[in-house]
Amino acid sequence: MSNLSNIGKLIHLYIDEIEPGDGIDAPEFLISATAKFLSESGGRNWIPV
């Protein structure tokens, strides 16, 4: 069973351990809107998932 104590907490991920998944075809407007939202979100470059 998963450890549920990390829910809602920021955790550090080592960049060399992150494996990107398969790419997707996203419309340019979606990428632009997401970039705008992230740049206007108080200077943070992350969103909770």
Backbone as a printed PyTorch tensor [residue, N CA C, xyz], in Angstrom:
tensor([[[  0.8440,  -1.1800,   0.0000],
         [  0.0000,   0.0000,   0.0000],
         [  0.8860,   1.2390,   0.0000]],

        [[  0.4400,   2.3230,  -0.6010],
         [  1.2190,   3.5540,  -0.6890],
         [  1.2810,   4.2630,   0.6540]],

        [[  2.3250,   5.0650,   0.7840],
         [  2.4640,   5.9040,   1.9660],
         [  1.6240,   7.1540,   1.7530]],

        [[  0.5770,   7.3310,   2.5180],
         [ -0.3340,   8.4630,   2.3330],
         [  0.1060,   9.7000,   3.1030]],

        [[  1.2190,   9.6460,   3.8250],
         [  1.6490,  10.7990,   4.6120],
         [  2.2320,  11.9120,   3.7420]],

        [[  2.5440,  11.6470,   2.4680],
         [  3.1020,  12.6740,   1.5850],
         [  2.0360,  13.4590,   0.8330]],

        [[  0.7760,  13.1200,   1.0000],
         [ -0.2880,  13.8100,   0.2740],
         [ -0.3260,  15.2730,   0.6900]],

        [[ -0.2830,  16.1660,  -0.2870],
         [ -0.3440,  17.5990,  -0.0330],
         [  0.9770,  18.2280,   0.3420]],

        [[  2.0430,  17.4630,   0.4340],
         [  3.3500,  17.9990,   0.7960],
         [  4.2180,  18.1260,  -0.4490]],

        [[  5.1110,  19.1080,  -0.4250],
         [  6.1010,  19.2140,  -1.4890],
         [  7.2040,  18.2150,  -1.1910]],

        [[  7.6190,  17.4970,  -2.1900],
         [  8.7210,  16.5670,  -2.0130],
         [  9.7850,  16.8700,  -3.0590]],

        [[ 11.0120,  16.5940,  -2.7120],
         [ 12.1300,  16.8480,  -3.6150],
         [ 12.3150,  15.6450,  -4.5320]],

        [[ 12.3590,  15.9150,  -5.8270],
         [ 12.6200,  14.8590,  -6.8050],
         [ 13.9760,  15.1270,  -7.4450]],

        [[ 14.8230,  14.1320,  -7.4640],
         [ 16.1210,  14.2800,  -8.1060],
         [ 15.9290,  14.2640,  -9.6180]],

        [[ 16.4810,  15.2640, -10.2840],
         [ 16.2670,  15.4440, -11.7190],
         [ 16.7350,  14.2270, -12.5160]],

        [[ 17.7880,  13.5650, -12.0630],
         [ 18.2780,  12.4100, -12.8180],
         [ 17.4200,  11.1640, -12.6140]],

        [[ 16.4710,  11.2170, -11.6830],
         [ 15.5740,  10.0860, -11.4600],
         [ 14.2130,  10.2640, -12.1380]],

        [[ 13.9920,  11.4230, -12.7410],
         [ 12.7210,  11.6890, -13.4070],
         [ 12.7940,  11.1390, -14.8260]],

        [[ 11.8580,  10.2920, -15.1600],
         [ 11.8070,   9.7280, -16.5040],
         [ 10.5660,  10.2660, -17.2110]],

        [[ 10.7640,  11.1010, -18.2390],
         [  9.6020,  11.6350, -18.9450],
         [  8.8580,  10.5310, -19.6860]],

        [[  7.5710,  10.6700, -19.7420],
         [  6.7570,   9.7040, -20.4730],
         [  6.7440,  10.0330, -21.9480]],

        [[  5.8540,   9.4040, -22.6530],
         [  5.7130,   9.6710, -24.0780],
         [  5.1900,  11.0880, -24.2880]],

        [[  5.6480,  11.7350, -25.3260],
         [  5.1780,  13.0690, -25.6580],
         [  3.7470,  13.0410, -26.1750]],

        [[  3.1190,  14.2010, -26.1650],
         [  1.7600,  14.3110, -26.6910],
         [  1.7060,  15.4680, -27.6750]],

        [[  0.7060,  15.4480, -28.5120],
         [  0.4760,  16.5650, -29.4200],
         [ -0.5290,  17.4900, -28.7550]],

        [[ -0.0420,  18.6300, -28.2540],
         [ -0.9150,  19.5990, -27.5970],
         [ -1.0190,  20.8360, -28.4790]],

        [[ -2.2070,  21.4210, -28.5670],
         [ -2.3620,  22.6400, -29.3620],
         [ -1.5070,  23.7740, -28.7910]],

        [[ -1.0000,  24.6190, -29.6660],
         [ -0.1510,  25.7380, -29.2610],
         [ -0.8490,  26.6400, -28.2480]],

        [[ -2.1660,  26.8680, -28.4050],
         [ -2.8660,  27.7500, -27.4710],
         [ -2.8730,  27.1690, -26.0620]],

        [[ -2.9080,  25.8640, -25.9330],
         [ -2.8960,  25.2310, -24.6180],
         [ -1.5350,  25.4000, -23.9470]],

        [[ -0.4810,  25.2410, -24.7020],
         [  0.8670,  25.4360, -24.1700],
         [  1.0630,  26.8900, -23.7670]],

        [[  0.6180,  27.8240, -24.6040],
         [  0.7520,  29.2470, -24.2960],
         [ -0.0490,  29.6370, -23.0640]],

        [[ -1.2730,  29.1360, -22.9560],
         [ -2.1140,  29.4540, -21.7970],
         [ -1.5100,  28.8910, -20.5140]],

        [[ -0.9570,  27.7010, -20.5850],
         [ -0.3260,  27.1030, -19.4110],
         [  0.9060,  27.8950, -19.0000]],

        [[  1.7260,  28.2900, -19.9610],
         [  2.9160,  29.0860, -19.6630],
         [  2.5240,  30.4210, -19.0450]],

        [[  1.4730,  31.0410, -19.5550],
         [  1.0060,  32.3170, -19.0040],
         [  0.5240,  32.1310, -17.5700]],

        [[ -0.2530,  31.0760, -17.3170],
         [ -0.7500,  30.8040, -15.9690],
         [  0.4040,  30.5950, -14.9950]],

        [[  1.3930,  29.8060, -15.4080],
         [  2.5280,  29.5480, -14.5250],
         [  3.3270,  30.8140, -14.2500]],

        [[  3.4890,  31.6760, -15.2480],
         [  4.2540,  32.9010, -15.0350],
         [  3.4960,  33.9070, -14.1770]],

        [[  2.1740,  33.8130, -14.1360],
         [  1.3630,  34.7370, -13.3330],
         [  0.9940,  34.1640, -11.9620]],

        [[  1.5010,  33.0160, -11.6210],
         [  1.0770,  32.3530, -10.3860],
         [  1.9870,  32.6680,  -9.2030]],

        [[  2.4080,  33.9020,  -9.1040],
         [  3.2090,  34.3030,  -7.9590],
         [  4.6680,  33.9010,  -8.0400]],

        [[  5.1670,  33.6680,  -9.2180],
         [  6.5740,  33.3570,  -9.3890],
         [  6.9430,  31.9040,  -9.1850]],

        [[  5.9790,  31.0580,  -8.9000],
         [  6.3250,  29.6470,  -8.7260],
         [  6.2370,  28.9320, -10.0690]],

        [[  7.0420,  27.9250, -10.2380],
         [  7.0360,  27.1860, -11.4980],
         [  6.5320,  25.7670, -11.2990]],

        [[  5.6470,  25.5800, -10.3330],
         [  5.0680,  24.2670, -10.0770],
         [  3.5880,  24.4360,  -9.7930]],

        [[  2.8600,  23.4050,  -9.9980],
         [  1.4490,  23.3900,  -9.6360],
         [  1.1800,  22.1010,  -8.8800]],

        [[  0.3030,  22.1480,  -7.8960],
         [  0.0090,  20.9180,  -7.1630],
         [ -0.7090,  19.9110,  -8.0510]],

        [[ -0.3560,  18.6590,  -7.9110],
         [ -1.0210,  17.6010,  -8.6770],
         [ -1.6340,  16.5840,  -7.7460]]])
